[in-house]
Amino acid sequence: MQVKMVDLYRAHEPIMEKINEAYKRIFETSQFINGEDVRAFERELGEYLGGVNVVGCASGTDALMLSLMALDFPEGAEIITTPFTFVATVEVIVFLGLKPVFVDIDPLTFNIDVEQLEDAITDRTYAIMPVHLFGHPADMQPILTIADKYDLAVIEDNAQALGATYQFPDGQRQFTGTMGTLAGLSFFPSKNLGGVGDGGAVLTKDPELADKVRIIANHGSARRYKYDRVGVNSRLDSLQAAVLRIKLPLLDEYNALRREKAAIYDELLAEVEEIETPYEEDYAYHVYHQYVIKLDNEQWRDPLHEFLLSKGIQNAIYYPEPIHLSKAYQFLGYTRGDFPVAEHMSQKVLALPMHPFLTEDEQRYIVDCIKEFFANGG
């Protein structure tokens, strides 16, 4: 049996007729850039999220960069974030001449440890950038409380968690990406809401910030050949928007299916003592962008990774090293041991295949192979 990490053919085959119709319509109008499908998708996604402003852009990385640019932080401003994330979270901070300041992660959720957050704040801190990693919301209530106390912006990296929700202590529940000052989304094909190429969006409840982001993303121009500020070229194209419009009404169903697949994994892996299955906090509605297990003994991780590949099972290591230990970010001055939880998790985690169309037979095969690995001594 061959099991893909994400099966994009299964995702698109049922909706290909709708995609072909949408593409035919766009080719007839030839509105490939800033067409009606882009504006319609922005409206529809904003309505889905409870009434936020949505600005489409070229990628999730650009969404984070545009969010930072819109806030006009001074050079060298410190942005607190996590070292256990995809590199885009950090590279945009550095690219803009800002300084990433890391806080270690919670070993259960992999998200930023809010208990350590306040200790990282200095008089140069301007923002907190939490990441809703693997589809599990970061603990937003304390993050927002601390941000309010120190007058900091909050930029949510929501690339992996569209459709996830966070429940506040008062019972109010909100979508990730709608609680901070701004948020960045990715529509990379493997995401919970994925296109058929690159794409992203910025979310904000502030209409003035949304207008600012839109201007920056269009070369700093609100009117043709009139430049109000330095900008970039980052736009969501009409073909991507058309696919995303077709998929958006299916997002809740697909996220519910991901949760069902996660529950099946949980049950099948319950008797495998060497593995710890993903954790879900009471405040969280986890949408399982990834299903990430932890190996009790980190020496098993890489051999299990290779063993599953030999059995035709795609799997992945997210992430093999935290950002502060990466060669490109040595200039930040961090060393091994500075963030022990992130460093330890980078040696223990393994992501199993996860998507809405994964079959129970495939899941049973995966778990049977894992059991075989440990039965043979690991």
VOPAGU-2260 file (C-alpha; in pm, 1 decimal, decimal comma):
REM VOPAGU-2260
SITE   aa  ch    i         X         Y         Z
SITE  MET   A    0       0,0       0,0       0,0
SITE  GLN   A    1     117,9     351,7     -84,5
SITE  VAL   A    2      -6,5     626,8     147,6
SITE  LYS   A    3      48,2     992,2      64,9
SITE  MET   A    4     104,3    1260,3     324,7
SITE  VAL   A    5    -161,8    1468,9     150,4
SITE  ASP   A    6    -359,9    1337,7    -145,4
SITE  LEU   A    7    -431,4    1642,0    -360,5
SITE  TYR   A    8    -586,9    1438,2    -640,3
SITE  ARG   A    9    -855,3    1308,7    -403,8
SITE  ALA   A   10    -913,5    1664,8    -288,3
SITE  HIS   A   11    -973,0    1803,2    -637,3
SITE  GLU   A   12   -1129,3    1517,8    -831,8
SITE  PRO   A   13   -1483,2    1567,9    -686,9
SITE  ILE   A   14   -1481,3    1940,9    -767,9
SITE  MET   A   15   -1300,4    1938,2   -1103,6
SITE  GLU   A   16   -1616,0    2020,2   -1298,6
SITE  LYS   A   17   -1668,2    2334,2   -1089,0
SITE  ILE   A   18   -1302,1    2428,6   -1123,9
SITE  ASN   A   19   -1315,6    2387,6   -1502,1
SITE  GLU   A   20   -1628,9    2602,7   -1521,1
SITE  ALA   A   21   -1466,9    2873,5   -1309,4
SITE  TYR   A   22   -1149,1    2870,1   -1516,8
SITE  LYS   A   23   -1349,6    2893,3   -1839,9
SITE  ARG   A   24   -1531,9    3197,5   -1700,9
SITE  ILE   A   25   -1206,3    3366,0   -1600,6
SITE  PHE   A   26   -1039,8    3297,9   -1934,7
SITE  GLU   A   27   -1342,9    3444,6   -2111,5
SITE  THR   A   28   -1315,5    3766,5   -1910,9
SITE  SER   A   29    -933,8    3752,5   -1894,5
SITE  GLN   A   30    -944,7    3920,8   -1552,0
SITE  PHE   A   31    -647,0    3725,7   -1422,1
SITE  ILE   A   32    -531,0    3988,9   -1172,5
SITE  ASN   A   33    -765,5    4165,8    -929,5
SITE  GLY   A   34   -1067,2    4007,6   -1094,2
SITE  GLU   A   35   -1411,6    3968,4    -943,2
SITE  ASP   A   36   -1327,6    3622,2    -808,4
SITE  VAL   A   37   -1059,2    3775,3    -588,4
SITE  ARG   A   38   -1293,5    4035,9    -445,1
SITE  ALA   A   39   -1571,3    3779,2    -402,6
SITE  PHE   A   40   -1339,0    3539,0    -222,1
SITE  GLU   A   41   -1220,3    3814,3      10,8
SITE  ARG   A   42   -1581,8    3898,8      95,7
SITE  GLU   A   43   -1684,4    3536,0     143,7
SITE  LEU   A   44   -1388,2    3448,7     363,0
SITE  GLY   A   45   -1443,7    3762,2     571,5
SITE  GLU   A   46   -1807,0    3661,9     624,4
SITE  TYR   A   47   -1708,0    3306,2     716,7
SITE  LEU   A   48   -1471,7    3441,2     981,1
SITE  GLY   A   49   -1739,2    3656,1    1138,7
SITE  GLY   A   50   -1686,5    3987,1     965,4
SITE  VAL   A   51   -1316,9    4061,4     919,7
SITE  ASN   A   52   -1137,6    4243,8     640,2
SITE  VAL   A   53    -951,0    4012,5     404,0
SITE  VAL   A   54    -675,6    4119,7     164,7
SITE  GLY   A   55    -555,7    3850,5     -73,4
SITE  CYS   A   56    -185,1    3828,8    -153,1
SITE  ALA   A   57      67,1    3603,6    -323,6
SITE  SER   A   58     162,9    3371,9     -35,8
SITE  GLY   A   59     141,1    3308,5     335,4
SITE  THR   A   60     492,7    3444,5     372,4
SITE  ASP   A   61     387,1    3767,7     204,7
SITE  ALA   A   62      81,9    3785,1     431,1
SITE  LEU   A   63     307,2    3800,7     736,3
SITE  MET   A   64     544,3    4045,9     571,8
SITE  LEU   A   65     260,2    4276,6     465,2
SITE  SER   A   66     118,3    4264,6     817,9
SITE  LEU   A   67     449,5    4379,1     961,7
SITE  MET   A   68     496,2    4645,9     695,7
SITE  ALA   A   69     152,5    4792,0     766,6
SITE  LEU   A   70     244,2    4853,7    1130,5
SITE  ASP   A   71     545,1    5074,1    1045,3
SITE  PHE   A   72     771,7    4946,0    1319,3
SITE  PRO   A   73    1110,1    5119,1    1352,2
SITE  GLU   A   74    1424,3    4941,7    1240,9
SITE  GLY   A   75    1542,5    4697,1    1506,0
SITE  ALA   A   76    1201,6    4665,8    1672,5
SITE  GLU   A   77    1171,5    4337,7    1858,3
SITE  ILE   A   78     902,7    4087,4    1760,1
SITE  ILE   A   79     846,3    3801,9    2004,9
SITE  THR   A   80     774,9    3465,7    1844,9
SITE  THR   A   81     855,7    3095,7    1863,3
SITE  PRO   A   82    1166,0    2915,1    1737,0
SITE  PHE   A   83     958,4    2602,8    1658,6
SITE  THR   A   84     781,8    2700,7    1339,5
SITE  PHE   A   85     822,8    2712,4     963,2
SITE  VAL   A   86    1098,8    2955,3     874,5
SITE  ALA   A   87     861,4    3205,0     707,7
SITE  THR   A   88     748,8    3326,1    1049,8
SITE  VAL   A   89    1100,0    3443,7    1127,9
SITE  GLU   A   90    1244,5    3531,5     789,3
SITE  VAL   A   91     994,3    3811,1     728,2
SITE  ILE   A   92    1091,1    3972,6    1059,4
SITE  VAL   A   93    1459,4    3967,7     965,5
SITE  PHE   A   94    1395,4    4070,5     605,0
SITE  LEU   A   95    1228,2    4392,0     723,5
SITE  GLY   A   96    1515,9    4487,5     952,4
SITE  LEU   A   97    1333,5    4384,8    1268,5
SITE  LYS   A   98    1461,6    4152,9    1541,2
SITE  PRO   A   99    1301,4    3819,7    1627,7
SITE  VAL   A  100    1305,1    3741,0    1998,5
SITE  PHE   A  101    1225,6    3379,5    2077,6
SITE  VAL   A  102    1024,7    3224,8    2359,5
SITE  ASP   A  103    1025,9    2849,2    2417,0
SITE  ILE   A  104     723,0    2632,8    2345,5
SITE  ASP   A  105     469,1    2438,9    2547,2
SITE  PRO   A  106     559,3    2067,8    2517,5
SITE  LEU   A  107     194,1    1963,2    2483,8
SITE  THR   A  108      66,0    2201,1    2214,3
SITE  PHE   A  109     398,6    2300,6    2049,7
SITE  ASN   A  110     278,2    2662,3    2068,1
SITE  ILE   A  111     452,6    2954,9    2236,6
SITE  ASP   A  112     474,8    2914,9    2614,8
SITE  VAL   A  113     267,3    3201,2    2751,0
SITE  GLU   A  114     419,2    3155,4    3097,9
SITE  GLN   A  115     755,0    3274,4    2960,6
SITE  LEU   A  116     618,9    3547,7    2737,4
SITE  GLU   A  117     631,5    3847,8    2970,4
SITE  ASP   A  118     996,5    3785,7    3062,3
SITE  ALA   A  119    1093,9    3840,4    2696,7
SITE  ILE   A  120     946,8    4190,4    2673,6
SITE  THR   A  121    1185,8    4486,9    2665,9
SITE  ASP   A  122    1148,1    4854,6    2585,8
SITE  ARG   A  123    1223,2    4758,7    2222,0
SITE  THR   A  124     932,9    4509,9    2195,5
SITE  TYR   A  125     662,0    4612,2    1951,5
SITE  ALA   A  126     467,0    4294,8    1878,4
SITE  ILE   A  127     397,9    3932,0    1961,0
SITE  MET   A  128     366,0    3684,6    1674,8
SITE  PRO   A  129     204,8    3361,9    1800,3
SITE  VAL   A  130     184,1    3064,5    1563,6
SITE  HIS   A  131    -120,3    2835,9    1568,9
SITE  LEU   A  132     100,2    2538,1    1495,5
SITE  PHE   A  133     -24,9    2219,3    1327,2
SITE  GLY   A  134    -384,5    2345,5    1356,1
SITE  HIS   A  135    -394,3    2388,9    1735,6
SITE  PRO   A  136    -471,7    2744,9    1854,8
SITE  ALA   A  137    -214,9    2924,9    2065,0
SITE  ASP   A  138    -338,2    3029,1    2410,4
SITE  MET   A  139    -468,0    3368,0    2304,3
SITE  GLN   A  140    -624,8    3505,9    2623,2
SITE  PRO   A  141    -294,3    3553,8    2810,1
SITE  ILE   A  142    -124,4    3667,5    2490,3
SITE  LEU   A  143    -384,4    3939,0    2434,8
SITE  THR   A  144    -377,8    4039,3    2802,5
SITE  ILE   A  145      -0,6    4081,6    2796,9
SITE  ALA   A  146     -13,8    4265,7    2464,9
SITE  ASP   A  147    -271,3    4506,8    2605,9
SITE  LYS   A  148     -65,4    4560,9    2920,7
SITE  TYR   A  149     244,2    4661,0    2722,8
SITE  ASP   A  150      64,3    4819,3    2424,2
SITE  LEU   A  151     191,8    4561,2    2176,3
SITE  ALA   A  152      49,9    4452,0    1843,4
SITE  VAL   A  153     -43,1    4085,1    1796,8
SITE  ILE   A  154      16,5    3928,3    1456,2
SITE  GLU   A  155    -124,7    3576,9    1431,8
SITE  ASP   A  156      53,7    3330,0    1204,7
SITE  ASN   A  157    -256,7    3137,2    1104,9
SITE  ALA   A  158    -108,0    2958,0     805,5
SITE  GLN   A  159    -182,9    2613,7     950,0
SITE  ALA   A  160    -507,7    2667,6    1138,7
SITE  LEU   A  161    -782,0    2819,8     922,6
SITE  GLY   A  162   -1113,6    2712,4    1074,5
SITE  ALA   A  163    -970,0    2642,6    1419,8
SITE  THR   A  164   -1132,2    2823,9    1711,2
SITE  TYR   A  165   -1028,7    2943,6    2055,9
SITE  GLN   A  166   -1266,4    2959,8    2353,0
SITE  PHE   A  167   -1207,8    3242,4    2598,1
SITE  PRO   A  168   -1267,9    3191,6    2972,5
SITE  ASP   A  169   -1603,7    3372,1    2940,0
SITE  GLY   A  170   -1720,5    3110,0    2689,3
SITE  GLN   A  171   -1684,1    3328,9    2380,9
SITE  ARG   A  172   -1535,2    3138,3    2088,3
SITE  GLN   A  173   -1345,0    3300,9    1801,2
SITE  PHE   A  174   -1167,7    3182,5    1490,4
SITE  THR   A  175    -790,6    3187,0    1495,2
SITE  GLY   A  176    -669,7    3479,0    1289,1
SITE  THR   A  177    -946,5    3710,9    1411,3
SITE  MET   A  178    -822,6    3791,8    1762,0
SITE  GLY   A  179    -506,0    3990,3    1706,3
SITE  THR   A  180    -420,0    4312,3    1526,6
SITE  LEU   A  181    -352,8    4130,4    1199,2
SITE  ALA   A  182    -310,4    3772,2    1084,1
SITE  GLY   A  183    -149,8    3591,2     794,0
SITE  LEU   A  184    -302,5    3299,3     604,6
SITE  SER   A  185    -148,1    3059,2     355,7
SITE  PHE   A  186    -334,1    2886,9      73,6
SITE  PHE   A  187     -45,7    2657,2     -20,5
SITE  PRO   A  188    -202,9    2345,1    -177,3
SITE  SER   A  189    -154,4    2122,8     128,5
SITE  LYS   A  190    -319,3    2366,0     370,8
SITE  ASN   A  191    -666,0    2303,0     516,9
SITE  LEU   A  192    -794,0    2553,5     261,9
SITE  GLY   A  193    -547,4    2516,3     -21,3
SITE  GLY   A  194    -528,8    2646,3    -374,5
SITE  VAL   A  195    -350,6    2493,8    -670,4
SITE  GLY   A  196     -43,9    2713,7    -630,6
SITE  ASP   A  197      79,1    2981,1    -396,4
SITE  GLY   A  198    -155,8    3227,0    -232,4
SITE  GLY   A  199    -223,7    3398,1      96,7
SITE  ALA   A  200    -428,4    3661,6     273,9
SITE  VAL   A  201    -404,2    3917,8     551,7
SITE  LEU   A  202    -687,7    3936,9     805,1
SITE  THR   A  203    -772,6    4233,5    1024,1
SITE  LYS   A  204   -1076,8    4383,6    1191,2
SITE  ASP   A  205    -936,7    4733,2    1130,3
SITE  PRO   A  206   -1055,8    4865,2     790,0
SITE  GLU   A  207    -784,2    5131,2     783,6
SITE  LEU   A  208    -515,3    4867,1     832,4
SITE  ALA   A  209    -676,4    4657,1     558,5
SITE  ASP   A  210    -660,6    4953,3     319,3
SITE  LYS   A  211    -298,2    5008,3     413,7
SITE  VAL   A  212    -211,4    4643,5     346,5
SITE  ARG   A  213    -389,4    4658,2      10,1
SITE  ILE   A  214    -189,2    4965,3     -90,2
SITE  ILE   A  215     142,6    4812,5      18,9
SITE  ALA   A  216      66,8    4491,8    -171,5
SITE  ASN   A  217       1,7    4695,9    -488,4
SITE  HIS   A  218     341,8    4865,3    -513,5
SITE  GLY   A  219     240,2    5120,5    -250,4
SITE  SER   A  220     -24,0    5257,4    -483,5
SITE  ALA   A  221    -392,6    5329,0    -429,5
SITE  ARG   A  222    -422,9    5495,4    -770,1
SITE  ARG   A  223    -241,5    5396,4   -1086,6
SITE  TYR   A  224     105,6    5552,6   -1102,0
SITE  LYS   A  225      51,4    5740,0    -775,4
SITE  TYR   A  226     272,4    5598,0    -499,7
SITE  ASP   A  227     179,7    5677,1    -142,7
SITE  ARG   A  228     452,6    5464,0      16,2
SITE  VAL   A  229     713,2    5200,7     -61,2
SITE  GLY   A  230     532,5    4878,7    -145,3
SITE  VAL   A  231     570,0    4538,0    -303,1
SITE  ASN   A  232     391,6    4333,5    -568,5
SITE  SER   A  233     188,8    4065,3    -391,7
SITE  ARG   A  234    -153,7    3976,5    -524,1
SITE  LEU   A  235    -380,2    3672,8    -513,0
SITE  ASP   A  236    -460,9    3584,7    -873,5
SITE  SER   A  237    -811,6    3514,2    -999,2
SITE  LEU   A  238    -750,5    3147,9   -1082,1
SITE  GLN   A  239    -641,5    3074,4    -724,9
SITE  ALA   A  240    -930,9    3274,5    -583,3
SITE  ALA   A  241   -1178,3    3079,3    -796,2
SITE  VAL   A  242   -1052,7    2746,6    -658,1
SITE  LEU   A  243   -1059,0    2881,3    -303,3
SITE  ARG   A  244   -1418,0    3003,0    -348,0
SITE  ILE   A  245   -1521,3    2650,9    -447,6
SITE  LYS   A  246   -1342,6    2496,6    -149,9
SITE  LEU   A  247   -1439,2    2748,4     119,0
SITE  PRO   A  248   -1795,7    2611,0     170,5
SITE  LEU   A  249   -1635,4    2268,3     226,9
SITE  LEU   A  250   -1382,7    2385,0     487,4
SITE  ASP   A  251   -1585,7    2301,6     798,8
SITE  GLU   A  252   -1670,4    1956,7     662,2
SITE  TYR   A  253   -1307,6    1890,7     573,4
SITE  ASN   A  254   -1185,7    2008,4     915,6
SITE  ALA   A  255   -1443,3    1782,8    1084,1
SITE  LEU   A  256   -1312,0    1492,5     874,8
SITE  ARG   A  257    -958,1    1573,5     985,3
SITE  ARG   A  258   -1075,0    1554,2    1346,5
SITE  GLU   A  259   -1237,8    1217,7    1275,3
SITE  LYS   A  260    -913,8    1085,8    1125,1
SITE  ALA   A  261    -724,9    1215,9    1429,4
SITE  ALA   A  262    -964,8    1034,8    1663,3
SITE  ILE   A  263    -911,5     711,1    1468,8
SITE  TYR   A  264    -534,9     751,9    1497,7
SITE  ASP   A  265    -572,8     821,6    1870,7
SITE  GLU   A  266    -767,8     500,0    1919,1
SITE  LEU   A  267    -541,0     283,1    1704,5
SITE  LEU   A  268    -224,2     418,2    1868,5
SITE  ALA   A  269    -354,9     403,3    2226,0
SITE  GLU   A  270    -179,8      73,3    2295,7
SITE  VAL   A  271     153,2     182,1    2147,1
SITE  GLU   A  272     333,8     280,4    2464,9
SITE  GLU   A  273     631,3     429,8    2283,6
SITE  ILE   A  274     421,2     704,6    2125,1
SITE  GLU   A  275     240,4    1010,3    2258,5
SITE  THR   A  276     -50,8    1123,7    2041,0
SITE  PRO   A  277    -141,0    1490,6    1983,6
SITE  TYR   A  278    -285,6    1691,9    2270,1
SITE  GLU   A  279    -587,3    1922,4    2253,1
SITE  GLU   A  280    -645,2    2188,5    2517,2
SITE  ASP   A  281    -997,5    2247,3    2649,5
SITE  TYR   A  282   -1000,3    2591,9    2488,4
SITE  ALA   A  283    -909,0    2457,6    2145,6
SITE  TYR   A  284   -1090,1    2330,4    1839,9
SITE  HIS   A  285    -792,3    2164,4    1671,9
SITE  VAL   A  286    -815,8    2132,2    1292,2
SITE  TYR   A  287    -519,2    1895,2    1252,2
SITE  HIS   A  288    -331,2    2050,2     965,5
SITE  GLN   A  289     -79,0    1792,0    1078,6
SITE  TYR   A  290    -114,3    1487,3    1300,9
SITE  VAL   A  291     213,1    1499,5    1494,0
SITE  ILE   A  292     317,2    1221,5    1730,0
SITE  LYS   A  293     601,0    1230,9    1982,7
SITE  LEU   A  294     837,5     939,2    2032,3
SITE  ASP   A  295     921,3     865,4    2395,0
SITE  ASN   A  296    1277,5     788,1    2290,6
SITE  GLU   A  297    1414,9    1036,8    2039,4
SITE  GLN   A  298    1650,8     767,9    1904,1
SITE  TRP   A  299    1347,4     598,1    1749,1
SITE  ARG   A  300    1227,3     897,1    1547,4
SITE  ASP   A  301    1457,5     887,7    1246,1
SITE  PRO   A  302    1455,7     505,3    1215,7
SITE  LEU   A  303    1073,2     505,1    1231,6
SITE  HIS   A  304    1064,2     779,7     969,2
SITE  GLU   A  305    1277,1     566,4     734,5
SITE  PHE   A  306    1089,4     244,0     818,3
SITE  LEU   A  307     754,1     398,0     725,3
SITE  LEU   A  308     897,4     530,2     399,7
SITE  SER   A  309    1018,4     178,7     319,2
SITE  LYS   A  310     658,5      61,0     367,1
SITE  GLY   A  311     525,4     316,7     118,8
SITE  ILE   A  312     401,7     553,7     387,2
SITE  GLN   A  313     490,9     917,5     342,9
SITE  ASN   A  314     565,6    1097,4     668,2
SITE  ALA   A  315     747,8    1413,9     765,5
SITE  ILE   A  316     954,4    1575,1    1038,5
SITE  TYR   A  317     818,4    1916,2    1139,7
SITE  TYR   A  318    1072,0    2053,1    1229,1
SITE  PRO   A  319    1415,5    1884,2    1235,6
SITE  GLU   A  320    1579,2    2186,0    1396,5
SITE  PRO   A  321    1437,8    2494,7    1567,0
SITE  ILE   A  322    1505,5    2823,2    1389,8
SITE  HIS   A  323    1755,9    2954,1    1645,4
SITE  LEU   A  324    1991,6    2665,9    1563,2
SITE  SER   A  325    1964,8    2707,9    1185,2
SITE  LYS   A  326    2277,1    2829,7    1006,1
SITE  ALA   A  327    2102,1    3134,0     859,3
SITE  TYR   A  328    1999,5    3264,6    1201,9
SITE  GLN   A  329    2319,1    3215,8    1399,6
SITE  PHE   A  330    2370,7    3593,4    1387,6
SITE  LEU   A  331    2087,8    3631,4    1641,0
SITE  GLY   A  332    2326,5    3501,8    1904,9
SITE  TYR   A  333    2125,1    3210,7    2041,8
SITE  THR   A  334    2294,6    2881,8    2127,1
SITE  ARG   A  335    2192,6    2524,1    2193,0
SITE  GLY   A  336    2019,6    2498,8    2527,2
SITE  ASP   A  337    1850,8    2839,1    2508,9
SITE  PHE   A  338    1512,5    2685,5    2424,0
SITE  PRO   A  339    1531,7    2329,2    2552,5
SITE  VAL   A  340    1171,4    2229,2    2487,9
SITE  ALA   A  341    1181,7    2333,7    2122,6
SITE  GLU   A  342    1516,7    2161,3    2082,0
SITE  HIS   A  343    1390,5    1842,4    2244,4
SITE  MET   A  344    1069,2    1835,6    2041,4
SITE  SER   A  345    1263,0    1878,0    1716,9
SITE  GLN   A  346    1419,9    1537,7    1787,3
SITE  LYS   A  347    1098,2    1362,7    1893,9
SITE  VAL   A  348     822,4    1461,6    1652,6
SITE  LEU   A  349     693,1    1281,7    1346,2
SITE  ALA   A  350     392,7    1376,9    1132,7
SITE  LEU   A  351     177,8    1097,8     992,3
SITE  PRO   A  352     -39,0    1125,6     679,9
SITE  MET   A  353    -334,9    1355,9     743,9
SITE  HIS   A  354    -603,9    1482,9     508,1
SITE  PRO   A  355    -983,4    1461,9     485,2
SITE  PHE   A  356    -977,9    1172,9     236,5
SITE  LEU   A  357    -751,7     938,0     430,8
SITE  THR   A  358    -923,8     599,1     460,7
SITE  GLU   A  359    -949,2     389,9     775,9
SITE  ASP   A  360    -777,8     104,1     593,1
SITE  GLU   A  361    -483,9     333,6     522,8
SITE  GLN   A  362    -473,8     442,6     886,8
SITE  ARG   A  363    -482,2      83,3    1006,7
SITE  TYR   A  364    -197,6      -2,8     770,6
SITE  ILE   A  365       8,0     290,8     901,6
SITE  VAL   A  366     -46,5     192,3    1264,3
SITE  ASP   A  367      18,6    -176,2    1190,6
SITE  CYS   A  368     353,3     -73,7    1041,2
SITE  ILE   A  369     432,9     136,2    1349,0
SITE  LYS   A  370     352,4    -161,0    1570,6
SITE  GLU   A  371     571,0    -382,3    1353,1
SITE  PHE   A  372     857,9    -136,6    1394,2
SITE  PHE   A  373     840,9    -153,0    1773,4
SITE  ALA   A  374     775,2    -528,4    1779,2
SITE  ASN   A  375    1108,1    -567,9    1600,2
SITE  GLY   A  376    1286,0    -361,3    1865,5
SITE  GLY   A  377    1262,7     -19,0    1701,0
